[in-house]
Amino acid sequence: MGMGNTPVIILREGTKRDKGKDAQFNNIAAAMAISDAVRSSLGPRGMDKMLVDTVGDVVITNDGVTILKEMDVQHPAAKMLVEVAKTQDAEVGDGTTTSVILAGEFLKKARDLIDANVHPTIIAKGYRMADDKAQDVLKDIAMKVSIDDTETLKLIAQTAMISKQVNASKEQFSDLVVDAVRTVVDKDKDGKYTVDLKNIQTVKKEGASMENSYLVKGLIIDKEPVLPSMPKRIEKAKIALIDAPFEVKKTEIDAKIQITDPGMLSKFVEEEQNMLKAMVDAVKAVGANAVFCQKGIDDVAQHMLSKAGIYACRRVKKSDMERLARSTGASIINKISELSEDDLGYADVVELKKIEDEEMTFITGVTEPKTVSILVRGGTKHVADEVERSLVDAWSVVKVAIEDGMMVTGGGSTAMEIAMQLRDYAASVGGREQIAIEAYASAMESIPRTLAENAGLDPINILIEMRKQHKGGCRYAGLNPYTGKVEDMKALNVIEPYRIGKQALNSATDAAVMILRIDDVIASKASPAPQVGDGMPPGGMGMDD
């Protein structure tokens, strides 16, 4: 007996399934929507976004990754573009908007090709070939930059800040950023430079204009001494870092002490005090006059430390303790009784300063400052937050410029040079891949096009002029949004690290190829929770695994 046309149901009821071109076009549309969301924030004339979350908190920014993180993205393909931005941010710290725009544009061009019956696999292969060639072009046009060339590094920082709120004070901030990064640089035995950005700390305080922000070669700790009677300033500070409590240890099991006469009680209290006194004496004996404790400090111990003229802070964050150890040369100890002179760190000054209405501890004048703090100011909380995001972008690009020792020009000039050379390359490849490589080249032009659109200029005229200049041999011709003209970006000092372009191309191509190769989207509907008394759900014993 035949089965006839009985449908075979293999998916749960309510499961949504898109196949073939529907699936591809849906995914591409979602990715393009994400790309369009950040497009208008690219470049010096880019606009800001206001993002309001479910509880009403407001973020105002034009930082691509912040916009995408704050958006509540649901579509799976759109989430992949958010990942592109996050990867770009983690690897380089800047260029997030660029990478998302590129990924969206690659997909847009691919959609037209799929419409013309070009198979997605061919497009994906062409895109991979184009990416390899683009990387070669990028390497070819890159210029060298050294750690000692502070002027160039400042220009790189300024290019990162040009589209941000801090643009008006970019000279001041670029000095601050380059000084901060060069202070925390490490050099390994092969002569390679590495920068750990964890050693740059930002402390935000609203209530003054952003120009009042400044750099501290040392540390700012958001703590004050445990007692007001402690000294407010310690010169030639010998610093002890203690990861142990100045408290009498509690018993691990519930213990009950029965006291039968008053003498026992006073002995008991006296013994407690003696234990605390022994801890304080251990600190005094090694000559420490500033103590930073990760744990608590008992009231009696506080009083004793104050009498000894010691500056003591408690419940200091672990990250601050590590920074203190790195900058002052102190060792973090876990047992107060084992504290020795060798464990102490040194700083010229440890002092309490009042910023607005908050008191903070400043540790300055360390022998080899390996950590720095930047006190970020802003008229309002939103401004201070955006200044901080701008500074993070700036020192991230200075970091990668120092580590790679290479830079390229901005203003869409690099993207245009890649597009021009890719077109020549496509002609030599031939076959169907040629069409995909040409589509990739056209997508590269979306960067100068978007810069022109955001500056209120005619993008077609700008692109024609840029192509003309690049054909004429001016590899660094890019858009100056302030004059509305195509100019030499190298001469204008609009430069950025090589890694921005390298990473943006890689992650945008990877995301586009991955989305292109999807031709079936099966979205399960969440199953309702089983009601009490319904018995076991199907497969409860692992029968249908």
C-alpha positions, 0 to 999 in steps of 0.5 A, a space after each residue: 500500500 503506497 503512502 500517497 501524498 501524506 505530508 511528513 511533518 518533521 518540524 515542530 508546529 509554529 516553526 518558521 522556515 525561509 528557503 532559497 532566495 527568500 532566505 538570502 534576501 531576508 538576511 541581506 535586507 536585515 544586514 543592510 538595515 543595520 548598515 544603514 543605521 550607522 551610515 550617517 555617523 561616518 566621518 567628521 560631518 557624521 551625525 550622532 544617535 540618541 539611544 534610549 533603553 528600556 529603563 529610559 537611560 540615554 546614550 548619545 554617541 556616534 561610535 559605531 560599536 556603541 550604537 549597535 551594542 545599545 540597539 536591541 537587535 533581534 534578526 540573526 543576520 543583523 546580529 552577525 553584523 553587530 559581531 563584526 563591529 564588536 570584533 573590529 572594536 576588540 582588535 583595533 578600537 576604531 573603524 567599527 562604522 567603516 566595517 559595518 558599512 562595508 559588510 552591508 554594501 558587499 551584501 547589497 552588491 551580492 543581492 543584485 548579482 543573485 538577482 542576475 542568477 549568479 550563484 552565491 558560491 561564485 560570489 563568495 569565491 570572488 569576494 575572497 579573491 578580492 579580499 586577498 588582493 585588497 590586503 596586498 594593495 593596503 600593504 603596498 600603500 602603507 607608510 611606516 611610523 615609529 614610536 619616537 615620531 610623536 607628531 605623527 602619532 598625535 595626528 593619528 589620534 586626531 584623525 580618530 577624534 575628528 568625528 567625535 565631540 572632542 574635535 574642537 579640542 583635539 590638539 590638547 587631547 591628542 597630546 594627552 593620549 600619545 603621552 599616556 600610551 607611550 608611558 605604558 608601552 612595554 618592549 619585549 626582548 625581540 624589540 617588539 612593542 606591546 601596549 596593554 590598555 588596562 594600564 590607562 585608567 579613566 576617572 570621569 567627573 562631570 561639572 567642568 568643561 572637557 578642556 579641564 581633563 588632564 593626565 596623571 602619571 600614576 594613579 587616581 583611586 576613587 577612595 579616601 582615607 578611612 579616618 578623617 584624622 589621617 594625614 591628607 598628604 604623604 611625601 616620599 610615600 612607602 606603599 604597602 599593598 595588602 590583600 588581607 583584612 585588618 580584622 580579627 579572623 572569625 571562626 569557621 564554625 559557629 562557636 559560643 564563648 561563655 564568659 563567667 566574670 568581667 575579668 574574662 571579658 576585658 582579657 578577651 577584648 584586650 587579646 583582640 586589640 593585641 592581635 590588631 596591634 600586632 598587624 599595625 606594628 608589622 606595617 610600622 616596622 617596615 616603615 610603610 606610611 601608606 597602606 592600600 588594603 583590598 579587604 576591610 580595616 577594623 575600627 580599632 586598627 583604623 585608630 592605630 594606623 591614624 595615630 601612627 600617621 599612616 594613610 590607609 584606604 580600604 576595599 580598594 578594587 583588585 584592578 587598582 591594586 594591580 595598577 598600583 603594584 605595576 606603577 609603584 613597584 610594590 608587591 601585593 601580600 596576603 599575610 600582614 605578618 610576612 610584610 617586608 621592606 622589599 614588598 614596599 613600593 615608592 611614590 613621591 606623593 600620595 595625597 587626597 584631592 577634592 574633585 567637585 564634591 568627591 574626594 579621591 586619592 592621587 598617587 604621583 611621582 613614581 620612579 617608572 610610571 607604568 600606569 597613567 590615569 586620565 581625569 575626564 571632565 564634561 559639562 554633563 554626564 552624557 558629555 563626559 561619557 562621550 569624551 571617554 569613548 572618544 579617548 578610548 578610540 584615540 588611544 586604541 589607534 595609537 596603540 595599534 600604530 605603535 605595535 604595527 609601525 604602519 599607517 595609511 591615509 584616511 578620507 576615503 583615499 585608501 578605499 578608493 585606491 583599493 577599488 581602482 586596483 581591484 577593477 584592474 585585477 578583475 579584468 585579469 581574472 576573467 570568468 564569473 568571479 570577475 563580476 564578483 570582484 568588480 562588485 566588491 570594488 564598487 562596494 569599496 567606493 561606498 566609504 568615500 560616497 558616504 563621507 560625501 553624503 554626510 558632508 552634504 556634498 554631491 557624491 557622484 561628482 566627488 567619486 568622479 574627481 577621486 577616480 580621476 586623481 587616483 588614475 593620475 597617480 595621486 594614491 592619497 587623494 581623498 575627500 576633505 569634508 570641510 572644503 568639499 574638495 578632493 585633496 591629498 590626505 597625506 599632505 593634510 595629515 589625515 592618517 590612521 593605523 594600517 590595522 583599521 583597514 586590514 581588520 575592517 576588510 577581513 571581518 566585513 568580507 567574512 560576515 558577507 560571505 557567511 550570510 551569502 552562503 545561507 539559503 535556509 533559515 529555520 526558526 523554531 518557535 519557543 515551546 510553552 513550558 509544561 504545566 504541572 501535572 502534564 506528566 513527562 514531556 516527550 523524549 523525557 527519557 532521552 528516547 528521541 535524541 
